[in-house]
Amino acid sequence: MRELLSPLGLAALLAFAPPALAQDSGEDGATTPTEAETTGETAGTEDAAAAPTQTEAEQPQAYVRDTFTDWRVICAPVADGREACTMQQLLLDANENAVSKVSIAALPDAAAPRVAGIEIATPLETLLSRGLRIQIDASEPWTVPFTYCRPDSCIAQFSVEGQQLDALKAGAEAAVAIIPLRAPDQPQEVTMSLSGFTAAFESLQEMLPQ
């Protein structure tokens, strides 16, 4: 059977970019899962804005700070001697190819009721107008819209509130359904393990400025 999703490019796999929501505690640009369900169908390829780019020299030097089962905490220096950290996981297809990457950042109290910013990268040949469907164990699935595309991947950025975060902490795994552009009737599901999720997220919360 032909592969409907291409593996993520090397640049996408190595890129360190904390979800924008982690850097902005204001109201603009945030999309909760509930809101996303009503907007996911309207985000099309033509609406995906070009992502800002950085030269390799400008890219922060990220490193693995810690590992919690299936999640790695990745940090990189930012201004004023501080570090930006996210928890990350590569999502693999049946052939063990990395076709998606999840990055999650803890949000400060000022962002309440939002508690986490999430960024999910998918291959370029993704049907953007259908959004990205996420289902935790056997719970009701929800859909988030894509935000923009980079030269090597397309990005869905959104935030979650306490109830959604609790579901992620309590779950065993989440199915992420990506719709291939070439075969929209054949959604490709990849599994996001939630093993180690709670410990990894709590470590991020401990690193937030007080």
Summary of the structure (lengths in Angstrom):
residues: 210
radius of gyration: 16.1
end to end distance: 52.2
largest distance: 52.2
contacts: 629
relative contact order: 0.23
helix: 26%
strand: 36%
